[in-house]
């Protein structure tokens, strides 16, 4: 790890999956795997991000796990508090339901649902002000990478949010680097490419905040059990934001194991 004081994170983003019965079975299988004694999973923050209608139910399912597993919201409203905003869930409502973690800025939110910089800043600011921990996603498209703009794009995405993060709030920010071209495609950046981008992100964070050396930076580009050990060995990769592989209990466990053992 780049900083031995950073506890790695492994967060499963279930996206719009699975059906209720399958979700319950998945959690039960994962809890059983965590009872094994082959790793010290206390050395890794583990979280799952189910669909919004399942958040509190999954949270209840996790309460009797052998260790703490975080329940993570996949998104949050740009609007604070409560009010006449049909379909929205605010940061305050998440906090009131004891949901302490949220994803903001995932590429699918940016590309499919029009989350621009202004919207993302509002979401991030509301979440932090409500006391949530935000996993903020950044990443470049294949076209941007081929044009040699990958680092510029990713660092700009981080600079965009800096004005709304107060100095003491950086401790509640986790960065997830997700090369857009590697999400759901089966492709992945090589560990060397991923490490190079993570190192650049670390440099950028250090310039933005005095907390930059201690902010966890996760990799989120088609992480699988097969590549987790190699990614976990990279000095500036502090964990993983896992997509499809998190829908398989054994695969997700193996990824968590890889990062727990990297400490």
JOPERA-V283804 format. One record per residue. RES is the residue in one letter. PSI is psi in whole degrees, -180 to 180 (NA if undefined). OMEGA is omega as a letter, one per 20 degrees, with the letter a starting at -180 (999 if undefined). Layout:
[[RES	PSI	OMEGA] [RES	PSI	OMEGA]]
//
This chain:
[[X	153	r] [X	-27	a] [X	117	a] [X	-14	r] [X	-9	r] [X	117	r] [X	127	a] [X	156	r] [X	139	r] [X	113	a] [X	125	r] [X	117	r] [X	104	a] [X	-13	a] [X	-139	a] [X	56	a] [X	167	h] [X	-167	r] [X	160	a] [X	-51	a] [X	-39	r] [X	-35	r] [X	-44	r] [X	-44	r] [X	-41	r] [X	-45	r] [X	-42	a] [X	-41	r] [X	-40	a] [X	-40	r] [X	-38	r] [X	-39	r] [X	-37	a] [X	-18	r] [X	-11	r] [X	156	a] [X	20	a] [X	-9	r] [X	156	r] [X	88	a] [X	-9	r] [X	-15	r] [X	10	a] [X	130	r] [X	127	r] [X	134	r] [X	156	r] [X	142	a] [X	91	r] [X	176	r] [X	157	a] [X	-37	a] [X	-9	a] [X	0	a] [X	-57	a] [X	-30	r] [X	-44	r] [X	-39	r] [X	-43	r] [X	-41	r] [X	-31	a] [X	-12	a] [X	-30	a] [X	18	r] [X	159	a] [X	-14	r] [X	167	a] [X	128	r] [X	127	a] [X	144	r] [X	126	a] [X	130	r] [X	144	a] [X	-18	a] [X	170	r] [X	155	a] [X	152	r] [X	-12	a] [X	134	a] [X	158	r] [X	-141	r] [X	169	r] [X	-168	a] [X	71	a] [X	80	a] [X	130	r] [X	-7	a] [X	152	r] [X	115	a] [X	166	r] [X	-39	a] [X	-36	r] [X	-37	r] [X	-47	a] [X	-40	a] [X	-26	r] [X	13	r] [X	26	r] [X	114	a] [X	-4	a] [X	147	a] [X	143	r] [X	140	r] [X	136	r] [X	12	r] [X	145	a] [X	-31	r] [X	-34	r] [X	-40	r] [X	-48	a] [X	-40	a] [X	-24	a] [X	11	r] [X	25	r] [X	97	r] [X	-176	a] [X	-43	a] [X	-44	r] [X	-44	a] [X	-38	r] [X	-40	r] [X	-44	r] [X	-47	a] [X	-47	a] [X	-44	r] [X	-43	a] [X	-46	a] [X	-41	r] [X	-26	r] [X	-4	r] [X	16	r] [X	156	r] [X	130	a] [X	129	r] [X	104	a] [X	123	a] [X	136	r] [X	158	r] [X	162	a] [X	158	r] [X	168	r] [X	-41	r] [X	-44	r] [X	-39	r] [X	-44	a] [X	-25	r] [X	1	r] [X	21	a] [X	5	a] [X	-52	a] [X	-42	a] [X	-45	a] [X	-47	a] [X	-45	a] [X	-34	r] [X	-38	r] [X	-34	r] [X	-42	r] [X	-33	a] [X	-36	a] [X	-13	a] [X	-39	a] [X	-21	a] [X	4	r] [X	114	r] [X	154	a] [X	-41	a] [X	-9	a] [X	-13	a] [X	-25	r] [X	-17	r] [X	21	r] [X	131	r] [X	137	r] [X	134	r] [X	115	r] [X	118	a] [X	97	r] [X	118	a] [X	-36	a] [X	-10	a] [X	6	a] [X	118	r] [X	9	a] [X	-13	a] [X	-11	r] [X	156	r] [X	147	r] [X	146	r] [X	154	r] [X	-35	r] [X	-43	r] [X	-43	r] [X	-45	r] [X	-40	a] [X	-43	r] [X	-41	r] [X	-39	r] [X	-39	r] [X	-40	r] [X	-42	r] [X	-44	r] [X	-44	a] [X	-42	r] [X	-38	r] [X	-31	r] [X	-26	a] [X	-39	a] [X	149	r] [X	-14	r] [X	3	a] [X	-32	a] [X	-17	a] [X	5	a] [X	126	r] [X	137	r] [X	115	a] [X	152	r] [X	135	a] [X	44	a] [X	87	r] [X	53	r] [X	131	a] [X	167	r] [X	-32	a] [X	-26	a] [X	1	a] [X	-41	a] [X	-43	a] [X	-40	r] [X	-40	a] [X	-25	a] [X	-14	a] [X	135	a] [X	-26	a] [X	11	r] [X	110	a] [X	23	r] [X	-169	a] [X	141	r] [X	111	a] [X	131	r] [X	-106	a] [X	-37	a] [X	-18	r] [X	-9	r] [X	3	r] [X	117	a] [X	-43	a] [X	-44	r] [X	-45	a] [X	-40	r] [X	-43	a] [X	-35	r] [X	-46	r] [X	-41	r] [X	-43	a] [X	-44	a] [X	-32	r] [X	-37	a] [X	-8	r] [X	-12	a] [X	NA	999]]
//
